[in-house]
């Protein structure tokens, strides 16, 4: 059996980049969400919230570095087009991530009277990064358009993605905390779910109408029948999660991880729908995966490096989440 590596290598890298983006959205989504929830948390709750993400948040962001690195190295033409169209939101994203990183460290080292200021900056940095990601998603769905309609849609998706991250953060707090903070996290989850639904519906409705090609992929026969389980399953998981939120926290802290896993599944379903919609394009209706890919020789070298790096990242993540499993404890800076 022979393989056409000129065809397979770009496809492999597109898959790797997609997986890296999805893992980043799920993992860094919950710690960005907890930063957003700083806006409605009491001062005495914020240390426990930080403890719930402290061991993980740096490692979570490495998936964004991997995705961006793969885009630059494997699809340089697409990287140029996308970065040109999204230069300002990418700048805002990096600014937000840097700001929250600085605030994360400084809030633990400054005198107590200055701690509230750094807590506020941690919230602002988390919110800016989340809004920037949502705006980029909205504009990308519409084919990197720059008109007023695309900007308005980008802003809507930005708000809804920030709410989705807040829901992820609340779900993580349900798993990692107990007592009054866990009860508040359940209420946060219920409120944020409403905006999460609005965002997913908006993106789902806009994507097929972004181009005639995508519309044909979704609404022609038999594709419409084969793809129907995807939105149906998403709706079912949303309904089950909504019902579960009224029964939490359960006795013995049962199903504490279920809301987080349910939201991760919802994000995965949404990502699968987007991937199907835009395939085989990496820049919607402009550049296919193969047109934007680097030379096969370069891809082969990058794949060898990725084959070493990716298992290390996965193993380290599993190790950290296992070692720091269980409920978050009070912070100590001694």
PyMOL commands that set and color helices and strands:
alter all, ss='L'
color gray80, all
select helices_A, chain A and resi 5-40+43-53+57-74+76-85+87-106+112-141+148-176+180-209+212-219+223-245+251-253+258-278+289-292+296-323
alter helices_A, ss='H'
color red, helices_A
select strands_A, chain A and resi 281-283+287-288
alter strands_A, ss='S'
color yellow, strands_A
deselect
rebuild
show_as cartoon
